[in-house]
Amino acid sequence: MSLCLIPGFYGHSQESDPAWGIKFSGYVKTDIFYDTRQSGASNGLREGHFYLYPDNVLADINGNDLNANPSFHILNIQTRLRGDISGPDAFGAKTSGAIEAEFFGTSEADLNGFRLRHAYVKLDWEKISLLTGQYWHPLFTAESFPGTVSFNTGAPFIPFSRNPQIRLTRKIGQGSLSLTAYSQRDFTSPGPDGNSNKYMRNSSLPGLDLQIRVPAGKVFTGWAGIDYKKLRPELKTAANTETNASVGSMSMFANMKLKTKPLNISLMGIYAQNGSDLMMIGGYAVADTIAPGIKEKKYTNLNTGNLWIDLNTNGKKVTFGLFAGYSKNLGAKDDIEGQVYGRGTNIDHLFRISPRVTLTENRFSFAAEIESTTAAYGTTKADGTVTNTNNVSNLRILISTVYKF
């Protein structure tokens, strides 16, 4: 449905300026899921709804693995509301905007809370566009991402995050080049005081991303880019002296999408340093303590390699899909001698395969997905790699209903 903005919004109404308007859309979604293993105590979000990987072995006094027990849940927290805003031209550019929110909450204690997903405005000139606001992290290619039924959208194999940002895009022929400066808000890096956006804020430098988009007709589109962020984990040492110690992290990716009449194929490879804020395994660690009396720290990145592929058939009523992902712990450049900050730092590799089917009639859909995820837990060595691994697996059976409006 299409509604005009309420009178008084920035001094405009439909009668005074008919170019202003907002179109609402969204959906109501119910997720019913069964896990063969505990998978969410520390490796997922919102009671396991945003699923990452199965929990490690947890033995009781008799040697029984407590995490080998199944679980079941029903949640509606992915239910979503979006408003696409249109308006008159400004500064010689076409203007647009969007606000999107859902009931996912901002923390476990805020489950069912209404939280912001996207909030941005966009100026479009003939060759240049400028986006400001909260939107997908530039490493998440919005035109090419897995079509999973699960809310994780392929995480932790895909870089998944939304960030406040400024994105400048320049058209080059049929392709484009974009530069993005971003901060952290809901998806933050870990550190001495837990997960917080202050580590990037205190570095006095936004995250920076440069990427290129290259289409080839209507069938193929490719992306490639490089991303840099800097964290300053502490302002003072344990000896109460100011410290400027920081950790800079570089990530690189290549992504492609192939669109044919019967099938769409998306494929992505990414090398990530300190990728835990992107919902991937990895992070950073204390590599050395310089001048022990001062206790100045030196940090090193934990590096990760990720590869995923998603296939989805095209159809109006019945569609089939398959997602597969692999993530590998590549270790650290320098030996670890202190605290480790990250996600899954005791995992050598992850693997997932998840087939799905969706049945749609008008705006109502039934979807089912079987998601098999294996995590190779082990002992973290000084170089950040993991040895003496033991595989643990979980099978998630997910059924969803979606009603779009």
N, C-alpha and C positions, 0 to 999 in steps of 0.2 A: 504494500500500500504506500501511497505517497502523501505526505503531510507537509504543510508549510510550517516554517518555524513560528513559534508563538510570538505574538505582538510584543514589541519591546526588546527582542533579542538584538543587541547591538543597535537599538534604535530603529529596526526595520520591521515591517510586517508584509504580508502578501499584497495588501492594497498599495503600500508605498513603494515596494520593490518586488515585483513578481519573479525576479531572477533568483531570489533566495528560496531555498526549499530543502527538505530532508526526506529521504526515502528509508523507511525502516524495513529490516529483514532480520532473519535469525532462524533458530530452530529449538525445538524441545527434544532432548536426547536422554534415553534411559540406557545405562550399561549394566548388564548382568554378567558377572564373571566368576569363574571357578579356577583356582590355582592348585596344582598338585603339590606345591611346596610354598613355604612361607616366603613371600617376595614383596616386602614393602616396609619392614621395620626400619631399615636404614637405606634401602636401595630403591625407593620410590617416593612419590608424593601423594598426599591426600588419601590416606588409608589404602595405599597401593593402587589408586586409580591411574596415576601417571606412572606406569610400570617401567623399570629399567632392567633389572636382572635379579636372579634368585639370591636369597641370603645364603651365607656361608654355613658350614656345618657348626652346630651348637650342641655339644654333648652334655647330657645330664650326668649324675653321679654313677649311673649304670652303663654309660657309654651310648645311650640312645640319642640319635640326632633329633633334637626338638624341632628343628626347622624342616624336617621331612614330613611335617603334617600339612594337610590341605587346608584351604580356606575358601570362603564364598562371600560375595557381596553384591549389592545393587545400589547404584548411585545415579543421580541426575545432575551432578554439579557441572557438567559440560554444557548445559543449556545456555544459549547465547542470544544476545540482542545486539544489533548493529544499526547504525544510522549513517547513511552516505549523504553528505552535504554538498549542495550545489549553490553557486553564487555568481554574481557579476564579475566581469574581468577586472583585474587590478594590475597596475604597473605594466600594462600591455600583455598580460598573461591570463590564460584561463585558470580559474580557481576551483578548487575542490577540497573536500576534507572528509574525514570519517571518525566515528567514535564507535568502539566495540568493547563489550564487556560480557562477563559470564559469572557464574556462581561458584567458581573454583576456589575462591578465597585467596588470601595472601600468605597463609601459614596453616599448619595442621589445626591450630586452635580456632582458625577463622573458616573452617570448612562450611560451605554453603554461603560464604560471604560474597557480596557482589564486588568484583574486582575489575580494574581496567586492563584490557588487552592492547588495544590500539587507540591512539588519539593523535591525529596528524592533519596537517594542511599541506596543500600542494599547489605550486605555481607552475604552469606549463606554457613556455614560450615555443617558438617554432623549432628550435634546436636544443634548448636547455630546459631542464625542469629542476625545481628545488622543493624538497620535502623536509619539513620540520615537525618533530613530534615523536611519539612512541610508535615504533613499527618493528617488523622483523629485523633481527640482526642481519647485516649484509651477507654473512656466510650461509644464512638460510635462504636458499633461492626460492622465492615465493611462486615462481612459474614452474618449478620442477621439484616437487617434494613427494614423499611416499603417500599413497592413498589408503593407508591402514585404517581399519575400524578403530583400533586402539588409539586413545588420546595421545600416546607418546609420539605418534607420527614418525616412528623410526628411531627415536632416541633410545640408547646413547650412541648410536652409530652415526646419526645425522647431527650437525651442530644446531641446537634448538635454543633460541633465546629471543626475547623482545627487549629493545633498548631505546631510551630517549636518544634522539640523533638529529643530525643535519646531513642530508644527502643531496649532493649535486650531481646531476646526470647530463651528459652531453651526447647527443646523437651523432653517430659517425656512419654515414650511409644508412644501411638497414640495421646496424648494430649500435652499441652505445658504450660509453666509458663513464664510470661513476666513482666518486670519492665521498666517503662517509666518515664523519667524526661522531663518536657515540660515547655515552656514559653507561653506568650500570644502575639498575633499579631493583626489579624483582628477581633477576637472575644475576647473582653476585658471586664474587670469588671468596674462597675461605682464607682465613688468616688467624693470627693469635687471639683475636676476640670473636671467633666464629665467622659465619658468612656475613659479609658486610660490603656495601658499596664504597665505604670510606677509603679502602686501600687504593682504588683507582683515583678517587677524588684527591687524596693526599699526594698522589704522584704529580699533580698539576698538569696532566696531559690526558686528553681524551683518547679512547681507542680510535685507531685509524685503519681504514679499509679502502683498498683500490682494486677495482675489478672491471673486466671487460665482458661484454655480451656480444656474441657473434651468431646471427641466424643464417641459415642456408635454405632459402625458400620457406615453404610452410611446413616442412617435414622435420627439419633438424634445427636445434638451437644449442649453442655451447656457451659455457661461462668459465672464467678462470680468474683467480684473484689472490691477493696477499693481504694479511691482516696483522696489525701490531697493537699490543696493549702493554701498559706498564703499571705495576703495582708498587706501592710503598707500604709494606706491611706494618712498620712501626715508626713512631716519631722519636722514641727514646729507647736506649738499651736497658738491660737489667741493672747496669751500673748508674742509671739515671743521667746519661749523657745523650745529647741529641744525635740522631743517626739519619743519614740520607740513603741508607742501603735500600735498593729497589731491585725488582726483577722485571726484565722486559721479555715479552713472549711473541713469537712469530708463528703464524699459521698460513698454510697455502692450500688451495683447493682447485679442482677442476670438476665441472658438472656438465652433463649433456642430457637432452631430452629428444626422443624420437617419437613423432606423432604420425601414426598411420591410421587408416580407416578401421582396421580390426583391433589394433593394439597400440598402447602408449608404453614407452620404455624410458625410465629415468635411471641414470647412473651417476654416482659421485665418489670421488676419492679425495681424502683430506689428510694432511699432515698437520697435527695440532700440538702446540706447546701450551701447557697450562690451560687445558680445555675444560676444566670442571664447571666453569660458569656457563658453558655451552651444553651442559648436561651430559658431557662425555667423561670417560674415565681419564685420569691424569691429574695434574696440579703442579705444585712446586715444593721445594724443600730447602732447609738450611744446609748448605754445603760446607760451611766453614765458619768458625768464629775467629775473626781477625783481632789481634791484640787482646788476649784473654782478659786483661784487667779492665778494658773498656767494653768488652763483649760486643763488638761490632760484628754483624752477621753478613755473610755472603750467601746468595740464593742461587739455586739451579732449577731449571725447568724439568718437569716430567713430560716426556714426549709420547704421542700416541698416533698410530696410523689407522685410518678408518676407510672402509669400502662398503658401499651398499648399492643394491639394485632393486627397482620396483617395476613390476609389469602389471598392466591393467587393461582389460578388454573394454571396448566401447559398445554400448548398447543402451536402449531406452528402458528396458525392464530388468534384465538380468546381466550383471557384470561379474567377472572373476578377476582376482588379483593375487599377486604373490610378492612378498617382500623378503629379501635376504640381506643380512648385514654381518660384517666381521670387523672386530676392533682388536688391535694389538698394542700392548705396552712395549714401547721402544726404549725405555730407560731414561737415564739422565746424562747430561754432558759431564757433570762433575759428580764425584762421589758424595753421597748423603752422609752427613755427620750430625744432624739434628732433627728437629721437628719436620714432619711431612704434612702438607696441607693439600687436600684434594679429595677425589672420589675414586673408589675402586683401585687404590694404589697397591693393593695386594692381589690384583688380578693380572694374570699374564695375557689372557685373551678372552674375548666374548664372541659368541656366534648365535645368530637367530635366523629362523626361517618361519614365515607365517603366511599361509594361504588364506584367502577370504572370498566370500560371495555376498552380493547385495541384490536384493529384490525390491524394485521400486514401482509404485503405482501412483501417478500424479505427484504429490508432494510428500508421500509417506513411504518410508523405506524400512525393510528388515535387513539386518546385516549379521553375518556370523564370521568369526575368525578363530583360527587355532594358531597360537603363538608359542613356539618352542624356543627357549633361550637357555644357553649353556654358558656358565662362567667357570674359568679355570683359576681357582684360588690357590695361593701358595705363600712362600716366604719371600719378602722383599729384600733384595741384596743391596749392597752399598751403592751399586751403580744404577739403582732404580728398577732393574729388571726383576722378574719374579721366577723362582725356581721351586722344585718339589711340589708341583701343582696337583690338584685334585679337582676333577670336574664335578660340578653340581648343576642339575638341570631342573627347569620348571616348565610345565605345560599349562598355558592359560587358555581356557575356552571362554570365548567372549561372544555374547549375543546383544545386539543393540537395536533399538527402535528410534527412528529419527523422523520428526514432523517439521518440515520447513515452512516458513511463512515469509 
